[in-house]
Amino acid sequence: MQWITLQRLGYLLDFVLEEKDKADELYGLLKAACSNMKKVLLSNSAMVNNDAESNRWYVNGNIEIEIDEL
């Protein structure tokens, strides 16, 4: 599995779904397996968001994610 996919998943858990416990667990596993994460875009089909805040996932939140209510 590519690390980039896990970075994006962690970002979504952390900032979109607000599942902090799951995000923390994934972050610990990811840091143990990949000590040098690279900066990635949340979506490759959108431009870089220069105003995006830095985060531990090194993901540039360059798109707005809307979740449907269940």
Backbone as CSV, one residue per row, in Angstrom:
resi,resn,N_x,N_y,N_z,CA_x,CA_y,CA_z,C_x,C_y,C_z
1,MET,0.854,-1.188,0.000,0.000,0.000,0.000,0.890,1.237,0.000
2,GLN,0.491,2.212,-0.751,1.278,3.433,-0.807,1.053,4.273,0.447
3,TRP,2.111,4.901,0.911,2.037,5.750,2.104,1.126,6.940,1.867
4,ILE,1.092,7.423,0.629,0.277,8.593,0.311,-1.200,8.325,0.614
5,THR,-1.663,7.140,0.297,-3.052,6.771,0.567,-3.340,6.821,2.057
6,LEU,-2.405,6.330,2.863,-2.587,6.350,4.316,-2.517,7.770,4.859
7,GLN,-1.676,8.606,4.272,-1.622,10.008,4.687,-2.978,10.674,4.444
8,ARG,-3.532,10.450,3.260,-4.827,11.054,2.932,-5.928,10.514,3.839
9,LEU,-5.920,9.212,4.098,-6.901,8.623,4.997,-6.791,9.236,6.387
10,GLY,-5.575,9.365,6.884,-5.366,9.974,8.196,-5.875,11.404,8.250
11,TYR,-5.606,12.156,7.201,-6.081,13.539,7.120,-7.605,13.577,7.181
12,LEU,-8.259,12.707,6.424,-9.719,12.670,6.410,-10.277,12.266,7.771
13,LEU,-9.664,11.266,8.405,-10.107,10.864,9.738,-9.965,12.006,10.734
14,ASP,-8.847,12.701,10.643,-8.516,13.764,11.590,-9.376,15.016,11.405
15,PHE,-9.454,15.511,10.182,-10.027,16.834,9.952,-11.428,16.851,9.359
16,VAL,-11.837,15.785,8.710,-13.171,15.761,8.104,-14.143,14.969,8.977
17,LEU,-13.757,13.757,9.340,-14.641,12.899,10.123,-14.488,13.092,11.622
18,GLU,-13.443,13.791,12.030,-13.145,14.071,13.436,-13.075,12.797,14.279
19,GLU,-12.418,11.796,13.731,-12.173,10.524,14.421,-10.737,10.552,14.948
20,LYS,-10.499,11.340,15.986,-9.151,11.592,16.482,-8.451,10.321,16.978
21,ASP,-9.185,9.437,17.661,-8.561,8.214,18.173,-8.053,7.330,17.037
22,LYS,-8.869,7.168,16.014,-8.468,6.364,14.862,-7.317,7.024,14.117
23,ALA,-7.382,8.340,13.990,-6.317,9.080,13.322,-5.002,8.943,14.087
24,ASP,-5.057,9.030,15.399,-3.846,8.886,16.217,-3.224,7.502,16.066
25,GLU,-4.076,6.486,16.041,-3.578,5.111,15.891,-2.928,4.920,14.522
26,LEU,-3.581,5.407,13.488,-3.020,5.311,12.143,-1.716,6.091,12.045
27,TYR,-1.662,7.260,12.665,-0.450,8.072,12.624,0.728,7.340,13.265
28,GLY,0.482,6.690,14.390,1.543,5.932,15.046,2.070,4.816,14.166
29,LEU,1.173,4.093,13.509,1.587,3.015,12.603,2.347,3.552,11.398
30,LEU,1.859,4.649,10.858,2.494,5.241,9.681,3.885,5.771,10.008
31,LYS,4.030,6.453,11.130,5.344,6.991,11.517,6.351,5.876,11.774
32,ALA,5.889,4.745,12.328,6.787,3.617,12.584,7.258,2.979,11.277
33,ALA,6.401,2.959,10.274,6.729,2.305,9.011,7.399,3.241,8.004
34,CYS,7.099,4.519,8.102,7.592,5.496,7.117,8.010,6.760,7.849
35,SER,9.277,6.885,8.117,9.747,7.991,8.949,9.845,9.330,8.207
36,ASN,9.815,9.310,6.892,9.955,10.568,6.149,8.807,10.748,5.159
37,MET,7.676,11.200,5.669,6.529,11.443,4.803,6.797,12.658,3.927
38,LYS,6.313,12.580,2.714,6.446,13.679,1.766,5.136,14.460,1.709
39,LYS,5.220,15.721,1.333,4.012,16.536,1.190,3.211,16.037,-0.009
40,VAL,1.887,15.931,0.182,1.004,15.453,-0.885,-0.245,16.333,-0.944
41,LEU,-0.904,16.292,-2.083,-2.168,16.992,-2.255,-3.302,16.059,-1.850
42,LEU,-4.351,16.608,-1.295,-5.525,15.799,-0.991,-6.147,15.313,-2.298
43,SER,-6.175,16.174,-3.293,-6.684,15.805,-4.615,-5.651,16.190,-5.671
44,ASN,-5.288,15.228,-6.498,-4.335,15.516,-7.570,-4.947,16.335,-8.691
45,SER,-6.265,16.433,-8.735,-6.925,17.142,-9.830,-7.232,18.606,-9.489
46,ALA,-6.751,19.077,-8.358,-6.967,20.478,-7.964,-5.621,21.147,-7.708
47,MET,-5.636,22.455,-7.790,-4.415,23.242,-7.565,-4.028,23.231,-6.091
48,VAL,-2.778,23.519,-5.828,-2.289,23.642,-4.455,-3.008,24.792,-3.764
49,ASN,-3.388,24.575,-2.528,-4.010,25.630,-1.727,-2.909,26.243,-0.862
50,ASN,-2.438,27.407,-1.232,-1.347,28.051,-0.494,-1.769,28.513,0.893
51,ASP,-3.070,28.588,1.136,-3.577,29.011,2.438,-3.846,27.835,3.377
52,ALA,-3.638,26.609,2.897,-3.904,25.427,3.725,-2.944,25.399,4.911
53,GLU,-3.476,25.033,6.064,-2.657,24.956,7.271,-1.770,23.715,7.237
54,SER,-0.604,23.813,7.831,0.277,22.661,7.964,-0.367,21.660,8.914
55,ASN,-0.108,20.389,8.689,-0.648,19.359,9.561,0.319,18.183,9.625
56,ARG,0.102,17.320,10.585,1.026,16.212,10.811,1.018,15.188,9.684
57,TRP,0.015,15.233,8.832,-0.097,14.277,7.738,0.640,14.753,6.485
58,TYR,1.091,15.973,6.476,1.749,16.580,5.315,0.831,16.566,4.092
59,VAL,-0.468,16.761,4.334,-1.456,16.780,3.253,-1.926,18.220,3.061
60,ASN,-1.860,18.678,1.816,-2.373,19.994,1.465,-3.857,19.848,1.170
61,GLY,-4.688,20.395,2.045,-6.143,20.299,1.885,-6.627,21.214,0.786
62,ASN,-6.407,20.808,-0.444,-6.674,21.677,-1.588,-8.088,21.551,-2.143
63,ILE,-8.937,20.751,-1.500,-10.349,20.674,-1.887,-11.199,20.681,-0.623
64,GLU,-12.434,21.062,-0.777,-13.384,21.063,0.335,-14.144,19.747,0.307
65,ILE,-14.159,19.044,1.417,-14.864,17.774,1.515,-16.175,18.011,2.269
66,GLU,-17.263,17.589,1.683,-18.570,17.661,2.334,-19.043,16.236,2.583
67,ILE,-19.484,15.976,3.815,-19.978,14.651,4.122,-21.493,14.681,4.212
68,ASP,-22.102,13.632,3.738,-23.552,13.510,3.826,-23.935,13.039,5.210
69,GLU,-25.061,13.511,5.689,-25.586,13.044,6.967,-26.198,11.685,6.766
70,LEU,-25.949,10.788,7.701,-26.518,9.443,7.594,-27.783,9.332,8.401
